[in-house]
């Protein structure tokens, strides 16, 4: 199977449909990356490659990374309004 066929399957991309702004696009990209990585972790857990504790720790870490990326966007948006 060629890489051109695998990429849309492994890394699906859904275009952003909300209000266009740099902050919104940045958060959308971060959110899609979170969802993709959380899905991989879930699949590894379901397949028995990760324990429940390891999966929880990995998703929790991803969640905090997403939250850290989100806070500056919220702060900049409240300043602009």
MARBA-3410 file (N, C-alpha, C, O; in Angstrom, 1 decimal):
81
0.8,-1.2,0.0,0.0,0.0,0.0,0.9,1.2,0.0,1.8,1.3,0.8 ~ 0.6,2.2,-0.9,1.5,3.3,-1.0,1.2,4.4,0.1,0.1,4.3,0.7 ~ 2.2,5.2,0.4,2.0,6.3,1.4,0.9,7.2,1.1,0.2,7.7,2.0 ~ 0.6,7.5,-0.2,-0.5,8.4,-0.6,-1.8,7.8,-0.2,-2.7,8.6,0.1 ~ -2.0,6.5,-0.1,-3.2,5.9,0.3,-3.3,5.9,1.8,-4.4,6.0,2.4
-2.2,5.6,2.5,-2.2,5.4,3.9,-2.5,6.7,4.7,-3.2,6.7,5.7 ~ -1.9,7.8,4.2,-2.0,9.1,5.0,-3.4,9.5,5.3,-3.7,9.8,6.4 ~ -4.3,9.6,4.3,-5.7,10.0,4.7,-6.4,9.1,5.6,-7.2,9.5,6.4 ~ -6.0,7.8,5.6,-6.6,6.9,6.5,-6.0,7.0,7.9,-6.8,7.0,8.9 ~ -4.7,7.1,8.0,-4.1,7.2,9.4,-4.2,8.6,9.9,-4.2,8.8,11.2
-4.2,9.7,9.1,-4.2,11.0,9.5,-5.3,11.8,8.8,-5.0,12.7,8.0 ~ -6.5,11.5,9.1,-7.6,12.3,8.4,-7.5,13.7,8.8,-7.2,14.1,9.9 ~ -7.9,14.6,7.8,-7.9,16.0,8.0,-9.3,16.5,7.6,-9.8,16.2,6.5 ~ -10.0,17.2,8.5,-11.3,17.8,8.2,-11.0,19.3,8.2,-10.6,19.9,9.2 ~ -11.4,20.0,7.1,-11.2,21.4,7.0,-12.0,22.2,8.1,-13.1,21.8,8.5
-11.4,23.3,8.6,-12.0,24.1,9.6,-13.2,24.9,9.0,-13.0,25.4,7.9 ~ -14.3,24.9,9.7,-15.5,25.6,9.1,-16.0,26.7,10.0,-17.1,27.2,9.7 ~ -15.3,27.1,11.0,-15.7,28.1,11.9,-15.2,29.5,11.5,-14.8,29.7,10.3 ~ -15.3,30.4,12.4,-14.9,31.8,12.1,-13.4,31.8,11.9,-12.6,31.3,12.7 ~ -13.0,32.4,10.7,-11.5,32.3,10.4,-10.7,33.4,11.2,-11.0,34.6,11.0
-9.8,32.9,11.9,-8.9,33.7,12.6,-7.7,32.8,12.9,-7.8,31.6,13.0 ~ -6.5,33.4,13.1,-5.3,32.7,13.4,-5.5,31.8,14.7,-5.0,30.7,14.7 ~ -6.1,32.4,15.7,-6.2,31.7,17.0,-7.1,30.5,16.8,-6.9,29.4,17.3 ~ -8.2,30.7,16.0,-9.2,29.6,15.8,-8.6,28.5,15.0,-8.8,27.3,15.3 ~ -7.8,28.8,14.0,-7.2,27.8,13.2,-6.1,27.1,14.0,-5.9,25.9,13.8
-5.4,27.8,14.8,-4.3,27.2,15.6,-4.9,26.2,16.6,-4.5,25.1,16.7 ~ -6.0,26.6,17.3,-6.7,25.7,18.2,-7.3,24.5,17.5,-7.2,23.4,18.0 ~ -7.8,24.7,16.3,-8.4,23.6,15.5,-7.3,22.6,15.2,-7.5,21.4,15.3 ~ -6.1,23.1,14.8,-5.0,22.1,14.5,-4.6,21.4,15.7,-4.4,20.2,15.6 ~ -4.5,22.1,16.8,-4.1,21.4,18.1,-5.2,20.4,18.5,-4.8,19.3,19.0
-6.4,20.7,18.3,-7.5,19.8,18.7,-7.5,18.6,17.8,-7.7,17.5,18.3 ~ -7.3,18.7,16.5,-7.2,17.6,15.6,-6.1,16.7,16.0,-6.2,15.5,15.9 ~ -4.9,17.3,16.3,-3.8,16.5,16.7,-4.1,15.7,18.0,-3.7,14.5,18.1 ~ -4.7,16.4,19.0,-5.1,15.7,20.2,-6.0,14.5,19.9,-5.8,13.4,20.4 ~ -7.0,14.7,19.1,-8.0,13.6,18.8,-7.3,12.5,18.1,-7.6,11.3,18.4
-6.4,12.8,17.2,-5.7,11.7,16.4,-4.8,10.9,17.4,-4.8,9.7,17.4 ~ -4.0,11.6,18.2,-3.1,10.9,19.1,-3.9,10.1,20.2,-3.5,9.0,20.6 ~ -5.0,10.7,20.7,-5.9,10.0,21.7,-6.5,8.7,21.0,-6.6,7.7,21.7 ~ -6.8,8.8,19.8,-7.3,7.7,19.1,-6.3,6.5,19.0,-6.6,5.4,19.1 ~ -5.1,6.9,18.7,-4.0,5.9,18.6,-3.8,5.3,20.0,-3.6,4.0,20.0
-3.8,6.1,21.0,-3.6,5.5,22.4,-4.8,4.6,22.7,-4.5,3.5,23.3 ~ -6.0,5.0,22.4,-7.1,4.1,22.6,-7.0,2.8,21.9,-7.3,1.7,22.4 ~ -6.6,2.9,20.6,-6.4,1.6,19.8,-5.3,0.7,20.4,-5.5,-0.5,20.5 ~ -4.2,1.3,20.9,-3.2,0.5,21.6,-3.7,-0.1,22.8,-3.3,-1.3,23.1 ~ -4.5,0.6,23.6,-5.1,0.1,24.8,-6.0,-1.1,24.5,-6.0,-2.1,25.1
-6.9,-0.9,23.5,-7.8,-1.9,23.1,-7.1,-3.1,22.6,-7.6,-4.3,22.8 ~ -6.0,-3.0,21.9,-5.2,-4.1,21.4,-4.3,-4.7,22.4,-3.6,-5.7,22.1 ~ -4.4,-4.2,23.6,-3.6,-4.8,24.7,-2.1,-4.4,24.7,-1.3,-5.0,25.5 ~ -1.8,-3.4,24.0,-0.4,-2.9,23.9,-0.1,-1.9,25.1,1.1,-1.7,25.4 ~ -1.1,-1.3,25.6,-0.9,-0.4,26.7,-1.9,-0.8,27.8,-3.0,-1.2,27.6
-1.4,-0.7,29.1,-2.3,-0.9,30.2,-3.3,0.3,30.4,-3.1,1.3,29.8 ~ -4.3,0.1,31.2,-5.2,1.2,31.4,-4.5,2.3,32.1,-4.8,3.5,31.7 ~ -3.6,2.1,33.0,-2.9,3.2,33.6,-2.0,3.9,32.6,-2.0,5.2,32.7 ~ -1.3,3.2,31.8,-0.5,3.9,30.8,-1.3,4.7,29.8,-0.9,5.8,29.4 ~ -2.4,4.1,29.4,-3.3,4.9,28.5,-3.9,6.1,29.1,-3.9,7.2,28.5
-4.3,6.0,30.4,-4.8,7.1,31.1,-3.8,8.2,31.2,-4.0,9.4,31.0 ~ -2.6,7.8,31.6,-1.5,8.8,31.8,-1.1,9.5,30.4,-0.9,10.7,30.4 ~ -1.1,8.7,29.4,-0.8,9.3,28.0,-1.9,10.3,27.6,-1.6,11.4,27.1 ~ -3.2,9.9,27.8,-4.3,10.8,27.4,-4.3,12.0,28.3,-4.6,13.1,27.8 ~ -4.1,11.8,29.6,-4.0,12.9,30.5,-2.9,13.9,30.1,-3.1,15.2,30.2
-1.8,13.4,29.8,-0.7,14.3,29.3,-1.0,15.1,28.1,-0.8,16.3,28.0 ~ -1.7,14.4,27.1,-2.1,15.1,25.9,-3.1,16.2,26.2,-3.1,17.3,25.7 ~ -4.0,15.9,27.2,-5.1,16.8,27.6,-4.4,18.1,28.1,-4.8,19.2,27.8 ~ -3.4,17.9,29.0,-2.7,19.1,29.6,-2.0,19.9,28.5,-1.9,21.1,28.6 ~ -1.4,19.2,27.5,-0.7,19.9,26.4,-1.7,20.7,25.6,-1.4,21.9,25.3
-2.9,20.2,25.4,-4.0,20.9,24.7,-4.4,22.1,25.5,-4.6,23.2,25.0 ~ -4.6,21.9,26.8,-5.0,23.0,27.7,-3.9,24.1,27.7,-4.3,25.3,27.7 ~ -2.7,23.8,27.7,-1.6,24.8,27.7,-1.6,25.5,26.4,-1.2,26.7,26.4 ~ -1.9,24.9,25.3,-2.0,25.6,24.0,-3.2,26.4,23.9,-3.2,27.4,23.2 ~ -4.3,26.1,24.6,-5.5,26.8,24.6,-5.5,28.1,25.4,-6.1,29.1,24.9
-4.9,28.1,26.5,-4.9,29.2,27.4,-4.4,30.5,26.8,-5.1,31.6,26.9 ~ -3.3,30.5,26.1,-2.8,31.8,25.4,-3.8,32.3,24.4,-4.0,33.5,24.2 ~ -4.5,31.3,23.7,-5.5,31.8,22.7,-6.7,32.4,23.3,-7.2,33.4,22.8 ~ -7.1,31.9,24.5,-8.2,32.5,25.2,-7.8,33.9,25.7,-8.6,34.9,25.6 ~ -6.6,34.0,26.3,-6.2,35.3,26.8,-6.1,36.3,25.7,-6.5,37.5,25.9
-5.5,35.9,24.5,-5.4,36.9,23.4,-6.7,37.3,22.9,-6.9,38.5,22.5 ~ -7.7,36.4,22.9,-9.0,36.7,22.4,-9.7,37.7,23.4,-10.4,38.6,22.9 ~ -9.6,37.5,24.7,-10.3,38.4,25.6,-9.6,39.8,25.5,-10.3,40.8,25.8 ~ -8.4,39.9,25.2,-7.7,41.2,25.1,-8.2,41.9,23.8,-8.4,43.2,23.9 ~ -8.5,41.2,22.8,-8.9,41.8,21.5,-10.4,42.2,21.5,-10.8,43.1,20.7
-11.2,41.7,22.4,-12.6,42.0,22.4,-12.9,43.2,23.2,-14.1,43.6,23.3
END
